[in-house]
Amino acid sequence: MRAIVVTDPAAGRAGMRLVERPRPDAERLASLDGASYGDVVVEVHASGFTGNELEWPSTWVDRLGRDRTPSIPGHEVAGVITSLGYGTAGLSVGQRVFGLTDWTRDGTLAEYVVVEARNLAALPGDVDFVAGAGVAMTGLTAWQGLFEHGRLVTGQSVLVHGAAGAVGSMAAQLARERGAHVIGTGRAAHRQAAFDHGVHEFVDLENEELTEVGDVDLVLDVFGGEIGNRSAGLVRPGGTLVSIAGSPEVRPVEGRTVDFVVVSERAQLNEIARRVHEGRLRPNIGRTVDLEDAVAAFTSTEPFSGKMVVRVRG
Ligand SMILES: NC(=O)c1ccc[n+]([C@@H]2O[C@H](COP(=O)([O-])OP(=O)(O)OC[C@H]3O[C@@H](n4cnc5c(N)ncnc54)[C@H](OP(=O)(O)O)[C@@H]3O)[C@@H](O)[C@H]2O)c1
């Protein structure tokens, strides 16, 4: 099969190569050593890659910390199940699915990927594969940040950083739907896009003061650093700072702080898929490229806003 691999952590995206790799087979693996109990093989139709994945240690090692290069990056998938390992009841060959794959195993920038069945959910027939791959990571991260870790409820206020970006645009829509007052941030050029994704107010971080926001019940921080530090002071007593950009340096004095890494949850994927199917959640796909053009696209400096999705199968 064709796959994009990386072999050298120091090379960054310039080290990405499109090569031929052996096609995985869940049943064969299971019969050899049981290692793939619970796995299915997915024929990848669309794949997502997160910008700083090559900096994650898990891109280079397996669960036991052993070198696993050449490794295949990309952990967001939408595709069709082609074979089932043992312990995968509930899924079937030919089923359309989407979700996230294991960080410490080969990923989805390939024609086939082995995935734990529990990490996948059914993709409705009228939601295309590009949309499915585009909302798996972004939708789950927003959902978990807002509702699971942030405990956002109707009537509360939330500051969503990067509200025109891949995760922020999902968070803005989901928070608005939940009945929260949504304040988005971003660059000056992002103002209209953020409003299109549902924010009630927008702070242009290039020209306006973050303190103008006042106190909020929840901050969803996608930046960290200096903006993250300033955001901690905006959390009202009893509120929460949720970060997806690592452990915050500054924490709210009288609030909770949570930093987390997204996990694939079938029930939440179902909620996301249902909203996309019903037109209540709009995927934010900034760019779509074919697998053969993906390496060039990943190393390009051409700006785009939203999620880049790789079309692996036409
Ligand atoms: N912990 C987790 O589980 C998890 C999950 C998913 C993502 N992440 C991380 O979350 C971060 C955001 O991911 P994403 O996919 O949403 O990225 P993204 O699509 O690039 O969104 C970030 C948005 O913020 C804007 N922005 C960046 N710096 C800014 C600044 N200084 N002032 C104003 N606006 C700024 C970006 O604009 P420009 O494009 O113009 O810079 C973009 O619109 C990444 O670091 C990613 O690795 C973590």
The ligand as an ORCA input file, in Angstrom:
! r2SCAN-3c Opt
* xyz 0 1
  N      -4.544     18.244     23.676
  C      -5.195     17.735     22.640
  O      -5.821     16.689     22.754
  C      -5.205     18.446     21.321
  C      -6.105     18.052     20.315
  C      -6.125     18.758     19.107
  C      -5.252     19.824     18.921
  N      -4.371     20.145     19.917
  C      -3.463     21.306     19.769
  O      -4.251     22.473     19.811
  C      -3.652     23.486     19.056
  C      -4.688     24.087     18.101
  O      -5.042     23.100     17.142
  P      -5.908     23.477     15.868
  O      -5.899     22.259     15.014
  O      -7.198     24.071     16.271
  O      -4.991     24.619     15.195
  P      -5.406     25.715     14.146
  O      -6.400     25.191     13.167
  O      -4.129     26.298     13.612
  O      -6.181     26.816     15.025
  C      -5.545     27.802     15.774
  C      -6.182     29.132     15.404
  O      -5.649     30.157     16.241
  C      -5.041     31.161     15.419
  N      -3.881     31.724     16.108
  C      -2.687     31.118     16.318
  N      -1.872     31.940     17.024
  C      -2.584     33.081     17.245
  C      -2.303     34.305     17.919
  N      -1.121     34.532     18.484
  N      -3.262     35.251     17.956
  C      -4.465     35.052     17.396
  N      -4.810     33.911     16.735
  C      -3.863     32.933     16.659
  C      -4.651     30.439     14.153
  O      -4.476     31.356     13.098
  P      -3.257     31.175     12.054
  O      -3.550     29.923     11.310
  O      -3.348     32.419     11.236
  O      -2.006     31.103     12.891
  C      -5.856     29.528     13.963
  O      -6.971     30.210     13.427
  C      -2.465     22.839     18.343
  O      -1.288     23.131     19.071
  C      -2.769     21.358     18.421
  O      -1.614     20.562     18.408
  C      -4.339     19.496     21.103
*
